[in-house]
Structures are given as C-alpha cells and as structure tokens.
Amino acid sequence: VQLQASGGGLVQAGDSLRLSCVASGSTLSSAFMTWYRQAPGKSREFLAVIIASGHTNYADSMKGRATISRDSAGNTVYLQMSSLTPTDTAVYYCSAIVDGVQYWGQGTLVTVSS
C-alpha cells in the first residue's frame, strides 16, 4: 500500500482546507483510515479515523471543524478542516491499517498564518 497525501499549503487563519490521501497498490474500502499531524517539536497527534462502515471519530481538537470522508471507490480519503488557526500548522499524515499492518503516507505541510 502506498499513500500519497496532498492539499497542504499556506493559508490564513480562519480559512478552510481539504487534504486528500490517495492509495495505490490496494483498495482502502476495508481499511481503517486515519489522519495524524505532527507540529514542529511535538509528537504525532491523532486527528480522525474512518472505518469500513463509514463510522468516524475525531480528536477533541478536530471535533466540530473537521470531516473525514472517503470516496465510493475506497481509494481516496479526505480531511476537510475549517476555522484553521496557527496552532494547526503541522505536517499532516494519512495512514491506513490493512490486515493489521499500518502504512503511512509521506505527509503534506499545512502552514496557517495569523
């Protein structure tokens, strides 16, 4: 499984952003798909998860301003974020758990200016 995250960039505080994660090598329809982020000098932080049934769960920091979703083909997962603040500045990673093995994408940098 290879994961390619994209959609990061420089945005202003208060903006919205949608990140994408495209999988190759395997369909993600049965996988647990998650988004994490890692800010400078901090450990990697869980943000959101979507499972095969479509059930989702979010970290407290994302509740109410993020939506994780996946396309019908099961190969692309999205993280829609709103009301971004400078504290959201981080490298964002997608991850897939397939048959008990966790795979990571390379990350996409989100920078939020004040």
C-alpha positions in Angstrom: 0.0 0.0 0.0 1.3 3.4 -1.0 -0.3 6.5 0.3 0.1 10.0 -1.2 -1.2 12.9 0.8 -1.7 16.3 -0.8 -3.6 19.5 -0.4 -1.4 21.3 2.1 -0.1 24.8 1.7 -0.1 28.2 3.2 -3.4 29.5 4.4 -4.7 32.4 6.6 -6.2 31.9 10.0 -9.9 31.2 9.6 -9.5 29.5 6.3 -10.6 26.1 5.3 -8.6 23.4 3.7 -9.2 19.9 2.3 -6.5 17.3 2.4 -6.5 14.3 0.2 -4.9 10.9 0.5 -4.7 8.6 -2.5 -3.9 5.0 -2.1 -2.2 2.8 -4.7 -1.5 -0.9 -4.5 -4.7 -1.8 -2.7 -8.2 -0.6 -2.2 -8.9 1.1 1.1 -12.5 0.1 1.3 -12.0 -2.3 4.1 -9.2 -0.4 5.8 -9.1 1.9 8.9 -8.1 5.2 7.5 -6.7 7.9 9.8 -5.2 11.3 9.7 -2.5 12.5 12.0 -0.4 15.6 12.3 3.0 16.5 13.7 3.8 20.0 14.6 7.4 21.2 15.0 8.9 19.8 18.2 5.8 17.8 19.1 4.9 14.2 18.8 2.5 12.9 16.2 -1.1 13.6 17.1 -4.2 11.6 16.0 -6.9 13.7 14.3 -9.6 11.5 12.8 -10.4 8.0 11.7 -12.9 6.4 9.3 -13.6 2.7 9.2 -15.1 0.5 6.5 -18.7 1.0 7.7 -18.2 4.8 7.4 -18.2 5.4 11.1 -15.9 8.2 12.1 -14.3 9.5 15.2 -12.3 12.7 15.9 -9.8 14.0 18.3 -11.2 16.8 20.5 -9.0 19.3 18.7 -10.9 18.5 15.5 -14.4 18.0 16.7 -16.8 20.4 15.0 -14.3 21.7 12.5 -13.1 18.7 10.6 -14.7 16.0 8.5 -13.1 12.8 7.4 -14.6 11.1 4.4 -13.7 8.6 1.6 -14.8 8.2 -1.9 -17.0 5.4 -3.1 -14.1 3.6 -4.8 -12.3 3.4 -1.4 -9.0 4.7 -2.8 -9.1 8.3 -1.6 -9.7 9.7 1.9 -10.2 13.3 2.6 -9.9 15.6 5.6 -11.9 18.8 5.4 -10.8 21.3 8.0 -12.2 24.7 8.8 -11.5 27.6 11.1 -7.8 27.0 10.9 -5.5 28.7 13.4 -1.7 29.0 13.6 -1.8 26.1 16.1 -2.9 23.9 13.2 0.4 24.4 11.5 1.9 20.9 11.1 2.8 18.1 8.7 -0.4 16.1 8.1 -0.1 12.4 7.5 -2.6 9.8 6.3 -2.4 6.3 7.5 -4.1 3.0 6.5 -4.4 -0.1 8.6 -4.8 -3.1 6.2 -4.8 -6.6 7.5 -3.2 -5.5 10.7 -0.4 -3.6 9.1 -0.2 0.2 9.3 1.0 2.1 6.4 1.9 5.8 6.3 2.0 8.5 3.6 4.8 11.0 3.3 2.9 13.9 4.8 1.7 17.3 3.5 2.7 20.5 5.2 -0.1 22.9 6.3 1.0 26.4 7.4 -1.5 28.7 8.9 -0.6 32.4 9.2 -2.1 34.8 11.6 
